[in-house]
Amino acid sequence: MKYEEALHQLETIVSKMEQGQYDIDELAEQLKNAQKLIKLCRDKLTKADSEIKKILQKEE
């Protein structure tokens, strides 16, 4: 899954939570999904940051 897609799904979950669109069972499941999406986004950002630093170090 691409970062943008994961972020969009996460934003959708948050929006629905804020609007109270989930019952308690759905809320628990969506919180689990949100945690997975947050981890995926964090991992992708960390990887991109590492790659950018490597590229910049090679140029110096």
PyMOL Python script that loads the backbone (N, CA, C, O; Angstrom):
from pymol import cmd

cmd.read_pdbstr("""\
ATOM      1  N   MET A   1       0.845  -1.178   0.000  1.00  0.00           N
ATOM      2  CA  MET A   1       0.000   0.000   0.000  1.00  0.00           C
ATOM      3  C   MET A   1       0.893   1.245   0.000  1.00  0.00           C
ATOM      4  O   MET A   1       1.884   1.310   0.728  1.00  0.00           O
ATOM      5  N   LYS A   2       0.537   2.206  -0.805  1.00  0.00           N
ATOM      6  CA  LYS A   2       1.298   3.440  -0.864  1.00  0.00           C
ATOM      7  C   LYS A   2       0.995   4.307   0.359  1.00  0.00           C
ATOM      8  O   LYS A   2      -0.060   4.190   0.982  1.00  0.00           O
ATOM      9  N   TYR A   3       1.951   5.176   0.680  1.00  0.00           N
ATOM     10  CA  TYR A   3       1.811   6.074   1.824  1.00  0.00           C
ATOM     11  C   TYR A   3       0.538   6.912   1.712  1.00  0.00           C
ATOM     12  O   TYR A   3      -0.215   7.032   2.678  1.00  0.00           O
ATOM     13  N   GLU A   4       0.298   7.486   0.544  1.00  0.00           N
ATOM     14  CA  GLU A   4      -0.849   8.359   0.344  1.00  0.00           C
ATOM     15  C   GLU A   4      -2.166   7.633   0.576  1.00  0.00           C
ATOM     16  O   GLU A   4      -3.103   8.195   1.142  1.00  0.00           O
ATOM     17  N   GLU A   5      -2.230   6.378   0.135  1.00  0.00           N
ATOM     18  CA  GLU A   5      -3.435   5.576   0.327  1.00  0.00           C
ATOM     19  C   GLU A   5      -3.660   5.281   1.811  1.00  0.00           C
ATOM     20  O   GLU A   5      -4.783   5.379   2.306  1.00  0.00           O
ATOM     21  N   ALA A   6      -2.599   4.924   2.506  1.00  0.00           N
ATOM     22  CA  ALA A   6      -2.701   4.646   3.940  1.00  0.00           C
ATOM     23  C   ALA A   6      -3.123   5.898   4.697  1.00  0.00           C
ATOM     24  O   ALA A   6      -3.966   5.834   5.592  1.00  0.00           O
ATOM     25  N   LEU A   7      -2.540   7.027   4.340  1.00  0.00           N
ATOM     26  CA  LEU A   7      -2.885   8.284   4.994  1.00  0.00           C
ATOM     27  C   LEU A   7      -4.343   8.645   4.746  1.00  0.00           C
ATOM     28  O   LEU A   7      -5.032   9.104   5.656  1.00  0.00           O
ATOM     29  N   HIS A   8      -4.812   8.441   3.529  1.00  0.00           N
ATOM     30  CA  HIS A   8      -6.212   8.728   3.203  1.00  0.00           C
ATOM     31  C   HIS A   8      -7.150   7.840   4.026  1.00  0.00           C
ATOM     32  O   HIS A   8      -8.148   8.320   4.564  1.00  0.00           O
ATOM     33  N   GLN A   9      -6.832   6.553   4.123  1.00  0.00           N
ATOM     34  CA  GLN A   9      -7.656   5.644   4.930  1.00  0.00           C
ATOM     35  C   GLN A   9      -7.665   6.075   6.390  1.00  0.00           C
ATOM     36  O   GLN A   9      -8.704   6.040   7.049  1.00  0.00           O
ATOM     37  N   LEU A  10      -6.513   6.478   6.886  1.00  0.00           N
ATOM     38  CA  LEU A  10      -6.412   6.931   8.267  1.00  0.00           C
ATOM     39  C   LEU A  10      -7.252   8.193   8.488  1.00  0.00           C
ATOM     40  O   LEU A  10      -7.951   8.307   9.494  1.00  0.00           O
ATOM     41  N   GLU A  11      -7.182   9.122   7.562  1.00  0.00           N
ATOM     42  CA  GLU A  11      -7.982  10.349   7.662  1.00  0.00           C
ATOM     43  C   GLU A  11      -9.478  10.039   7.651  1.00  0.00           C
ATOM     44  O   GLU A  11     -10.253  10.676   8.365  1.00  0.00           O
ATOM     45  N   THR A  12      -9.877   9.069   6.849  1.00  0.00           N
ATOM     46  CA  THR A  12     -11.282   8.664   6.791  1.00  0.00           C
ATOM     47  C   THR A  12     -11.731   8.086   8.124  1.00  0.00           C
ATOM     48  O   THR A  12     -12.807   8.421   8.618  1.00  0.00           O
ATOM     49  N   ILE A  13     -10.921   7.231   8.699  1.00  0.00           N
ATOM     50  CA  ILE A  13     -11.245   6.633   9.997  1.00  0.00           C
ATOM     51  C   ILE A  13     -11.391   7.719  11.055  1.00  0.00           C
ATOM     52  O   ILE A  13     -12.359   7.723  11.815  1.00  0.00           O
ATOM     53  N   VAL A  14     -10.438   8.632  11.106  1.00  0.00           N
ATOM     54  CA  VAL A  14     -10.477   9.707  12.098  1.00  0.00           C
ATOM     55  C   VAL A  14     -11.723  10.566  11.915  1.00  0.00           C
ATOM     56  O   VAL A  14     -12.388  10.912  12.891  1.00  0.00           O
ATOM     57  N   SER A  15     -12.035  10.903  10.697  1.00  0.00           N
ATOM     58  CA  SER A  15     -13.207  11.729  10.413  1.00  0.00           C
ATOM     59  C   SER A  15     -14.491  11.051  10.892  1.00  0.00           C
ATOM     60  O   SER A  15     -15.341  11.682  11.520  1.00  0.00           O
ATOM     61  N   LYS A  16     -14.617   9.768  10.588  1.00  0.00           N
ATOM     62  CA  LYS A  16     -15.810   9.024  11.013  1.00  0.00           C
ATOM     63  C   LYS A  16     -15.877   8.903  12.529  1.00  0.00           C
ATOM     64  O   LYS A  16     -16.963   8.947  13.106  1.00  0.00           O
ATOM     65  N   MET A  17     -14.723   8.750  13.180  1.00  0.00           N
ATOM     66  CA  MET A  17     -14.698   8.694  14.643  1.00  0.00           C
ATOM     67  C   MET A  17     -15.180  10.026  15.229  1.00  0.00           C
ATOM     68  O   MET A  17     -15.985  10.058  16.160  1.00  0.00           O
ATOM     69  N   GLU A  18     -14.674  11.106  14.668  1.00  0.00           N
ATOM     70  CA  GLU A  18     -15.044  12.435  15.164  1.00  0.00           C
ATOM     71  C   GLU A  18     -16.538  12.701  14.985  1.00  0.00           C
ATOM     72  O   GLU A  18     -17.147  13.419  15.778  1.00  0.00           O
ATOM     73  N   GLN A  19     -17.114  12.123  13.950  1.00  0.00           N
ATOM     74  CA  GLN A  19     -18.540  12.319  13.684  1.00  0.00           C
ATOM     75  C   GLN A  19     -19.416  11.307  14.412  1.00  0.00           C
ATOM     76  O   GLN A  19     -20.643  11.361  14.325  1.00  0.00           O
ATOM     77  N   GLY A  20     -18.781  10.385  15.127  1.00  0.00           N
ATOM     78  CA  GLY A  20     -19.529   9.381  15.888  1.00  0.00           C
ATOM     79  C   GLY A  20     -20.240   8.366  15.007  1.00  0.00           C
ATOM     80  O   GLY A  20     -21.322   7.897  15.359  1.00  0.00           O
ATOM     81  N   GLN A  21     -19.655   8.023  13.877  1.00  0.00           N
ATOM     82  CA  GLN A  21     -20.299   7.117  12.939  1.00  0.00           C
ATOM     83  C   GLN A  21     -20.070   5.636  13.252  1.00  0.00           C
ATOM     84  O   GLN A  21     -20.658   4.774  12.598  1.00  0.00           O
ATOM     85  N   TYR A  22     -19.236   5.334  14.227  1.00  0.00           N
ATOM     86  CA  TYR A  22     -18.961   3.937  14.565  1.00  0.00           C
ATOM     87  C   TYR A  22     -19.627   3.570  15.882  1.00  0.00           C
ATOM     88  O   TYR A  22     -19.633   4.357  16.828  1.00  0.00           O
ATOM     89  N   ASP A  23     -20.196   2.345  15.932  1.00  0.00           N
ATOM     90  CA  ASP A  23     -20.653   1.850  17.224  1.00  0.00           C
ATOM     91  C   ASP A  23     -19.427   1.290  17.957  1.00  0.00           C
ATOM     92  O   ASP A  23     -18.333   1.280  17.394  1.00  0.00           O
ATOM     93  N   ILE A  24     -19.585   0.838  19.163  1.00  0.00           N
ATOM     94  CA  ILE A  24     -18.449   0.439  19.995  1.00  0.00           C
ATOM     95  C   ILE A  24     -17.650  -0.712  19.362  1.00  0.00           C
ATOM     96  O   ILE A  24     -16.422  -0.727  19.443  1.00  0.00           O
ATOM     97  N   ASP A  25     -18.340  -1.671  18.735  1.00  0.00           N
ATOM     98  CA  ASP A  25     -17.637  -2.788  18.104  1.00  0.00           C
ATOM     99  C   ASP A  25     -16.839  -2.317  16.890  1.00  0.00           C
ATOM    100  O   ASP A  25     -15.691  -2.718  16.699  1.00  0.00           O
ATOM    101  N   GLU A  26     -17.446  -1.475  16.083  1.00  0.00           N
ATOM    102  CA  GLU A  26     -16.746  -0.941  14.922  1.00  0.00           C
ATOM    103  C   GLU A  26     -15.587  -0.052  15.346  1.00  0.00           C
ATOM    104  O   GLU A  26     -14.530  -0.050  14.715  1.00  0.00           O
ATOM    105  N   LEU A  27     -15.791   0.694  16.408  1.00  0.00           N
ATOM    106  CA  LEU A  27     -14.755   1.596  16.895  1.00  0.00           C
ATOM    107  C   LEU A  27     -13.497   0.824  17.279  1.00  0.00           C
ATOM    108  O   LEU A  27     -12.389   1.228  16.927  1.00  0.00           O
ATOM    109  N   ALA A  28     -13.661  -0.272  17.992  1.00  0.00           N
ATOM    110  CA  ALA A  28     -12.514  -1.090  18.392  1.00  0.00           C
ATOM    111  C   ALA A  28     -11.778  -1.620  17.163  1.00  0.00           C
ATOM    112  O   ALA A  28     -10.548  -1.601  17.117  1.00  0.00           O
ATOM    113  N   GLU A  29     -12.521  -2.087  16.180  1.00  0.00           N
ATOM    114  CA  GLU A  29     -11.903  -2.616  14.965  1.00  0.00           C
ATOM    115  C   GLU A  29     -11.194  -1.509  14.183  1.00  0.00           C
ATOM    116  O   GLU A  29     -10.095  -1.717  13.670  1.00  0.00           O
ATOM    117  N   GLN A  30     -11.809  -0.358  14.094  1.00  0.00           N
ATOM    118  CA  GLN A  30     -11.199   0.745  13.353  1.00  0.00           C
ATOM    119  C   GLN A  30      -9.966   1.295  14.071  1.00  0.00           C
ATOM    120  O   GLN A  30      -9.029   1.761  13.422  1.00  0.00           O
ATOM    121  N   LEU A  31      -9.959   1.246  15.383  1.00  0.00           N
ATOM    122  CA  LEU A  31      -8.764   1.652  16.117  1.00  0.00           C
ATOM    123  C   LEU A  31      -7.590   0.722  15.803  1.00  0.00           C
ATOM    124  O   LEU A  31      -6.452   1.172  15.668  1.00  0.00           O
ATOM    125  N   LYS A  32      -7.874  -0.564  15.690  1.00  0.00           N
ATOM    126  CA  LYS A  32      -6.830  -1.521  15.312  1.00  0.00           C
ATOM    127  C   LYS A  32      -6.318  -1.215  13.908  1.00  0.00           C
ATOM    128  O   LYS A  32      -5.112  -1.226  13.662  1.00  0.00           O
ATOM    129  N   ASN A  33      -7.242  -0.945  12.993  1.00  0.00           N
ATOM    130  CA  ASN A  33      -6.846  -0.599  11.623  1.00  0.00           C
ATOM    131  C   ASN A  33      -6.010   0.672  11.614  1.00  0.00           C
ATOM    132  O   ASN A  33      -5.006   0.757  10.906  1.00  0.00           O
ATOM    133  N   ALA A  34      -6.426   1.660  12.402  1.00  0.00           N
ATOM    134  CA  ALA A  34      -5.693   2.924  12.462  1.00  0.00           C
ATOM    135  C   ALA A  34      -4.273   2.700  12.976  1.00  0.00           C
ATOM    136  O   ALA A  34      -3.330   3.298  12.456  1.00  0.00           O
ATOM    137  N   GLN A  35      -4.107   1.858  13.979  1.00  0.00           N
ATOM    138  CA  GLN A  35      -2.776   1.570  14.506  1.00  0.00           C
ATOM    139  C   GLN A  35      -1.882   0.960  13.426  1.00  0.00           C
ATOM    140  O   GLN A  35      -0.713   1.328  13.312  1.00  0.00           O
ATOM    141  N   LYS A  36      -2.418   0.043  12.643  1.00  0.00           N
ATOM    142  CA  LYS A  36      -1.649  -0.581  11.560  1.00  0.00           C
ATOM    143  C   LYS A  36      -1.263   0.458  10.510  1.00  0.00           C
ATOM    144  O   LYS A  36      -0.134   0.466  10.020  1.00  0.00           O
ATOM    145  N   LEU A  37      -2.208   1.333  10.171  1.00  0.00           N
ATOM    146  CA  LEU A  37      -1.941   2.364   9.171  1.00  0.00           C
ATOM    147  C   LEU A  37      -0.890   3.357   9.659  1.00  0.00           C
ATOM    148  O   LEU A  37      -0.028   3.782   8.889  1.00  0.00           O
ATOM    149  N   ILE A  38      -0.963   3.725  10.935  1.00  0.00           N
ATOM    150  CA  ILE A  38       0.022   4.641  11.510  1.00  0.00           C
ATOM    151  C   ILE A  38       1.415   4.017  11.447  1.00  0.00           C
ATOM    152  O   ILE A  38       2.381   4.687  11.082  1.00  0.00           O
ATOM    153  N   LYS A  39       1.516   2.746  11.800  1.00  0.00           N
ATOM    154  CA  LYS A  39       2.812   2.061  11.746  1.00  0.00           C
ATOM    155  C   LYS A  39       3.333   2.018  10.311  1.00  0.00           C
ATOM    156  O   LYS A  39       4.511   2.277  10.067  1.00  0.00           O
ATOM    157  N   LEU A  40       2.464   1.694   9.376  1.00  0.00           N
ATOM    158  CA  LEU A  40       2.879   1.634   7.975  1.00  0.00           C
ATOM    159  C   LEU A  40       3.397   3.000   7.522  1.00  0.00           C
ATOM    160  O   LEU A  40       4.452   3.084   6.894  1.00  0.00           O
ATOM    161  N   CYS A  41       2.665   4.065   7.834  1.00  0.00           N
ATOM    162  CA  CYS A  41       3.080   5.414   7.437  1.00  0.00           C
ATOM    163  C   CYS A  41       4.406   5.789   8.092  1.00  0.00           C
ATOM    164  O   CYS A  41       5.295   6.332   7.436  1.00  0.00           O
ATOM    165  N   ARG A  42       4.536   5.503   9.369  1.00  0.00           N
ATOM    166  CA  ARG A  42       5.771   5.820  10.088  1.00  0.00           C
ATOM    167  C   ARG A  42       6.956   5.079   9.476  1.00  0.00           C
ATOM    168  O   ARG A  42       8.023   5.660   9.283  1.00  0.00           O
ATOM    169  N   ASP A  43       6.767   3.797   9.173  1.00  0.00           N
ATOM    170  CA  ASP A  43       7.844   3.002   8.578  1.00  0.00           C
ATOM    171  C   ASP A  43       8.255   3.548   7.215  1.00  0.00           C
ATOM    172  O   ASP A  43       9.444   3.624   6.902  1.00  0.00           O
ATOM    173  N   LYS A  44       7.272   3.924   6.410  1.00  0.00           N
ATOM    174  CA  LYS A  44       7.581   4.470   5.087  1.00  0.00           C
ATOM    175  C   LYS A  44       8.317   5.798   5.198  1.00  0.00           C
ATOM    176  O   LYS A  44       9.249   6.053   4.435  1.00  0.00           O
ATOM    177  N   LEU A  45       7.908   6.651   6.143  1.00  0.00           N
ATOM    178  CA  LEU A  45       8.584   7.938   6.330  1.00  0.00           C
ATOM    179  C   LEU A  45      10.011   7.739   6.829  1.00  0.00           C
ATOM    180  O   LEU A  45      10.926   8.435   6.390  1.00  0.00           O
ATOM    181  N   THR A  46      10.201   6.803   7.732  1.00  0.00           N
ATOM    182  CA  THR A  46      11.532   6.515   8.255  1.00  0.00           C
ATOM    183  C   THR A  46      12.444   6.001   7.150  1.00  0.00           C
ATOM    184  O   THR A  46      13.603   6.404   7.056  1.00  0.00           O
ATOM    185  N   LYS A  47      11.918   5.110   6.313  1.00  0.00           N
ATOM    186  CA  LYS A  47      12.698   4.566   5.204  1.00  0.00           C
ATOM    187  C   LYS A  47      13.068   5.669   4.209  1.00  0.00           C
ATOM    188  O   LYS A  47      14.209   5.744   3.752  1.00  0.00           O
ATOM    189  N   ALA A  48      12.108   6.512   3.881  1.00  0.00           N
ATOM    190  CA  ALA A  48      12.371   7.608   2.941  1.00  0.00           C
ATOM    191  C   ALA A  48      13.409   8.568   3.509  1.00  0.00           C
ATOM    192  O   ALA A  48      14.297   9.021   2.787  1.00  0.00           O
ATOM    193  N   ASP A  49      13.304   8.878   4.788  1.00  0.00           N
ATOM    194  CA  ASP A  49      14.267   9.766   5.444  1.00  0.00           C
ATOM    195  C   ASP A  49      15.672   9.183   5.379  1.00  0.00           C
ATOM    196  O   ASP A  49      16.635   9.892   5.088  1.00  0.00           O
ATOM    197  N   SER A  50      15.781   7.897   5.648  1.00  0.00           N
ATOM    198  CA  SER A  50      17.073   7.219   5.601  1.00  0.00           C
ATOM    199  C   SER A  50      17.666   7.254   4.195  1.00  0.00           C
ATOM    200  O   SER A  50      18.858   7.515   4.028  1.00  0.00           O
ATOM    201  N   GLU A  51      16.848   6.995   3.201  1.00  0.00           N
ATOM    202  CA  GLU A  51      17.320   7.003   1.820  1.00  0.00           C
ATOM    203  C   GLU A  51      17.769   8.403   1.396  1.00  0.00           C
ATOM    204  O   GLU A  51      18.778   8.553   0.707  1.00  0.00           O
ATOM    205  N   ILE A  52      17.028   9.410   1.802  1.00  0.00           N
ATOM    206  CA  ILE A  52      17.386  10.800   1.464  1.00  0.00           C
ATOM    207  C   ILE A  52      18.724  11.164   2.115  1.00  0.00           C
ATOM    208  O   ILE A  52      19.576  11.791   1.486  1.00  0.00           O
ATOM    209  N   LYS A  53      18.899  10.772   3.362  1.00  0.00           N
ATOM    210  CA  LYS A  53      20.165  11.073   4.052  1.00  0.00           C
ATOM    211  C   LYS A  53      21.346  10.397   3.346  1.00  0.00           C
ATOM    212  O   LYS A  53      22.415  10.993   3.210  1.00  0.00           O
ATOM    213  N   LYS A  54      21.148   9.154   2.900  1.00  0.00           N
ATOM    214  CA  LYS A  54      22.210   8.455   2.189  1.00  0.00           C
ATOM    215  C   LYS A  54      22.574   9.175   0.895  1.00  0.00           C
ATOM    216  O   LYS A  54      23.752   9.328   0.569  1.00  0.00           O
ATOM    217  N   ILE A  55      21.564   9.610   0.167  1.00  0.00           N
ATOM    218  CA  ILE A  55      21.801  10.318  -1.085  1.00  0.00           C
ATOM    219  C   ILE A  55      22.554  11.622  -0.832  1.00  0.00           C
ATOM    220  O   ILE A  55      23.495  11.953  -1.552  1.00  0.00           O
ATOM    221  N   LEU A  56      22.135  12.354   0.190  1.00  0.00           N
ATOM    222  CA  LEU A  56      22.775  13.622   0.501  1.00  0.00           C
ATOM    223  C   LEU A  56      24.220  13.430   0.952  1.00  0.00           C
ATOM    224  O   LEU A  56      25.077  14.256   0.638  1.00  0.00           O
ATOM    225  N   GLN A  57      24.501  12.357   1.680  1.00  0.00           N
ATOM    226  CA  GLN A  57      25.859  12.084   2.134  1.00  0.00           C
ATOM    227  C   GLN A  57      26.766  11.738   0.951  1.00  0.00           C
ATOM    228  O   GLN A  57      27.944  12.093   0.953  1.00  0.00           O
ATOM    229  N   LYS A  58      26.233  11.058  -0.041  1.00  0.00           N
ATOM    230  CA  LYS A  58      27.026  10.702  -1.219  1.00  0.00           C
ATOM    231  C   LYS A  58      27.410  11.941  -2.010  1.00  0.00           C
ATOM    232  O   LYS A  58      28.475  11.984  -2.626  1.00  0.00           O
ATOM    233  N   GLU A  59      26.545  12.951  -1.993  1.00  0.00           N
ATOM    234  CA  GLU A  59      26.809  14.172  -2.742  1.00  0.00           C
ATOM    235  C   GLU A  59      27.883  15.044  -2.076  1.00  0.00           C
ATOM    236  O   GLU A  59      28.511  15.874  -2.734  1.00  0.00           O
ATOM    237  N   GLU A  60      28.081  14.853  -0.793  1.00  0.00           N
ATOM    238  CA  GLU A  60      29.055  15.665  -0.068  1.00  0.00           C
ATOM    239  C   GLU A  60      30.407  15.103  -0.287  1.00  0.00           C
ATOM    240  O   GLU A  60      31.388  15.633   0.235  1.00  0.00           O
TER     241      GLU A  60
END
""", "prot")
cmd.dss("prot")
cmd.show_as("cartoon", "prot")
cmd.util.cbc("prot")
cmd.orient("prot")
